[in-house]
C-alpha cells in the first residue's frame, strides 16, 4: 500500500532531518528551540537566511490545533467507514492498491480508531479547558506542520493496515459503523474472548491516559495565566520520570 510506505518514509525523513538540524548551529538556533526554551535562547542565528527562517513562527498555544484537526479527521474516517464512501475512500481507491493492507483484523482496526478518537477528544478538552499555555511562547512553523501531519497520520495508522477488511476495496461484507466499534469492545469484555495483544494494549492505553491527564493537570496548576514563572512539578509520575506526559504518549 503506497500510503503506508509514504507515511513511514516521512517519519524516517523527519527523524533524519531533526538529527541533522541539531548538528548545525544555524538550524538549531532558528528551528529547533521553541516555547519557553526559545524565550531564553542565547544561540541566535547569525546569517540572514537563518534569521528569516527563525521568524516563521506561530503562537505555541496553537498546538491545540493538532488535536482538534486530528479529532475531526478521526471522526471523518469513522463516518467514511460507516457509509463506505468519502474523500479518503475515494483517494485510496483511485490512487492506491490493497497489497499490504490486510495485516490487521477488522476488530483491531475499529477498536484502535475508537481509542485514538477518545485520546484526541481528551487532549482537546485538556488543551482548551485545563492547560494554561504561555501567551508569549512561540513555535516554529515546521513544528506546527509536523504536529498536524503526525496526528493525521496517527489516525490513519490505526486502520490502514486492515483497510482490506474494512471495505476500502469492496470484496467482502463487513460489519460497519460507530455502533459496531462499541459492540466489538462490548463483546470482548462480556465474553472474555480476549486476544492477548489487544488486552495488553487496552490496559496500557487507559493506564497511560489516566496518568497523562493527571500530569497535565499538575502542569496546569503550576502557574496562573498572569505569570510566566515555571516551577518544578511534583506528584504522580513526576516523582519518578522527568517528562512523564511524553512517556505516557509513548505507552
N, C-alpha and C positions, 0 to 999 in steps of 0.2 A: 504494500500500500504506500503510495507516494507521499501522502501527508504524514504518515508515521516517520518515514525517513527524513522528511523535511524538518519536522519538529525536533527530532533527535540531532540532526545536523546543526540546527540553530542553537540548541543548547550547548553543543560542543564548541561551536564558533564563539559564542558569547563567553564561555568559560575561558577559552584561549585568549580572547581579547582582554578580559579582565586581568588575567595574569600578566599579559604584555604591558597593559596600561600601568600596572603597578611598578613596572621596571623603568618607566620613562618619567622623568620629573615633570615635564610639561603636561602630560596626560594625567598624572597623579594629582597635580595641583589644580587642573581645570575641570576634571571629570569625576574623579573617584570620591573626593571628600564632599559631604553634604550634611544637612541638618546642623545640629549643634557643633559637630566637628568642623564644619566649614566656617562657622562664625569665629572660631579661634584658630583658623588655619594660617600658619606662618609661611607655608610653601606656596607662594603666589606665582602664577605663570609669568614668564619673562619675555616670551615672544608675542607678536601681535596676533598671530592666528590662535595661539593658546588662550590669550586673553579674551578674544572674541568667543571662543568655544566655552569659556567659563561663564559667559553672560547668558548662555542658553539654559535658563533655569525656570522652574515653576515653584510655587509655594509647596513646602513639604507636606502640608495637610492635604494636598491633592492625592495623597496615597489612598484616600478612601475611594477614589475613582477605580482603583484596582478591583476592589471587592464589589462595588456597585455594578461595574461593567461585567465582571466575571459572573455575578449572580444573574444578571439579566440574560447573559449568554447561556448560562446553565439552564435557566427556565425555558429559554427558547429551544434548546436542544431537547428538553423533556417534552415540550409541546410537539416538536417535529417527530420525535419517536412515537408519540401517541397517534398523530394523524398520518404518519408515514410520508410526509411531504414537507417542503420548506426550502429555504435558500441553502442551508448546509447540505441537506439531502441532495438537492439539485446539483450543487457543485461537485459533490463526491461522485454522483452517478455519471456526470458529464466528463469529469477530468481525472478521475481516479479509477482504480480497479481493486477487486476484492482480495487478491492474494495477500496473505499476512494479516488479515483482519478476522480470523476465525479462532484465535488462540484462547479467548476468554468466553466462558458461557454467558448466556443471556442474563441469568440471575445476578452474577457478579457485576456485570456492566450496569444493570439497573440499580442495584444497591449502591454501587460506587458513585453513580451520578447523584443519587439521593443524598448521600453523605456529604459529597462536595458542596451541593447546594445548601445543605444545613450549615456547613462550616462557613461558607461565604455569607449567608444570612446573618450568622452570629458576628462575623467580622464587620459587616455593615452596621449592625447595631452598636458594636463597641466603638467603631471609628466615628460615628455620628453622635452618640449619646454619652459614652463613658470617657473616652480618651480626650486629652487636652493638649493638642499639638501646639508647638510654638508658632506664633504669628510671624516671627522673623526668619525662622529657618527655611532654607530652600534646598531643592534637589535638582540635579542636572536633568535636562530633558531626556537624555539617554536612559537614565534610571526610570523615569516615568513611563517611557515607551516599553522598556523591558518588563516592568511590572504589569502593565496592561496585557502585554503579549503572554507573559508567564501564566497569569490566571486564566486567560482564554485557552491556552494550551493545556492547562491542568484539567479544565472541564472536558476538553476533547479526549485527553488521555484516559479518562475513566471508562470510555466506551469504544474508542476507535478499534482496539484490538479484538473486539467482539462485534464489529459492525455488521458482519455477515449474518449473525444470529439475531440482529435487531431489525432486519428488513431493509437496510440501506440499498442492497441489491436484491430485490424481491425473488426469493427462491423457496421460501417456506412460510408456513403460518406461524405467527408469533403472538405471544401474549404481550399486550402493549399498554402504555399509559402510566400516569402517576398512580392510579389505583393499584395496578399490578406490582409497582415498586413497593408500596406499603404491604400489599398482600404477600409478596415474596419474603419480606422481612418478618411478617407475622408467622408465616409457615415455618421459617427457620426457628423462631423462638418457641412456637407451640408444639412442634413435632419432635424437636431435638435432632433433626437431620442436619447436623452441622458439618460443614466442611471445615477442617482444622484451620486452614489458612484464612477462611472467612471469619471464623470465630476470633482468632487472634487479631485480625485486622479491625474488627468491630470493637473489641475490648481496648485496643491501643488507641483507636480513634476517639472514643468517648473519654478515656482516661486523659489523653493529651489535650482534648478540647476543654475539659474542665479546668485543668491546671493552667492552660494558656489564658483562659478567661480570668482566673484568679490573678495571674501575673500582670495582665493588662490593667486590671482594677487597681493593683498595688502601684503600678507606674503612674496611673492617672491621679492617684491620691497624693503623690509626692509634691505637687505644686498646683497652685491655682492659676487661672487664666491671666492674673495680673502680674505674675513674676516669671522670669526666665531662669530662675535658680534651679539647679538639679541636685538631688540628694541621693544617697545610697539606698536602694530599695532593700527592704527586709521582709521576710516571711515567705511561706510556701517554698517553691523551688529556688528562690533567690538565696536560700540558706545553703544550697548545695551546688548550684550551677551558675556560671557567670551570666549567660544570656538564656534563661530558661524558656522565654517566649519563642525564641528561634528554635530551641531544642524541641519544643512541642510541635512546631511546624514539621521538623524532620520526622518525628514519630508519626 
